[in-house]
Amino acid sequence: MNKSLTTRMLSLAVALLPLAACENSNEPFEPGSEVAASQFEIPAPTTSVWDKPSIVDIAIGANPEEFNTLVAAVVAADLVDVLNGNRQFTVFAPTDDAFWALGLDKDNIGSLGKEALTNILLYHVAPGSRPSQSVVTAKQIRMMNKDFIYVDGTQLEANNSTANIVATDIDARNGTIHVIDAVLLP
């Protein structure tokens, strides 16, 4: 809601407070009379989807040594704004150990080059938010790089690489994260 509309709604609510007090009272309202704030119940604010962290926020805020390499890769590939935006994604997030199995860490991940890194990262992102139940029952999932990964329960297969899903359904404002134990190579 924009600030001007919020200000106008607040002004209207303040102006109507004495009338509301009169409705709950047996005494007639007299202009200029004071109304005790304790007479009114103020509803608790509702939680909004915007109160949740984004996919990138979750990766950055994860336990140390969990997603440092993934975050460095997302930065090097210039995908932060995409994964921080409003579009819904399912991310299969390799851990630091998964990258380390390929000899990659946060300090050397950029050496792969932006194009190769982008292709690898987009092979870990599917359009739409898919909970684990939808993932494990699928036969294949089209990824953002236009290739498919193949699913066999909690195991993902891609060309000559496989990964196991080790944590599921991490809910973000703009999608779902499933943690995997290997990097999928397109």
Salt bridges, closest charged atoms under 4 A:
ASP78 OD2 - LYS114 NZ 3.81
ASP171 OD2 - LYS52 NZ 2.46
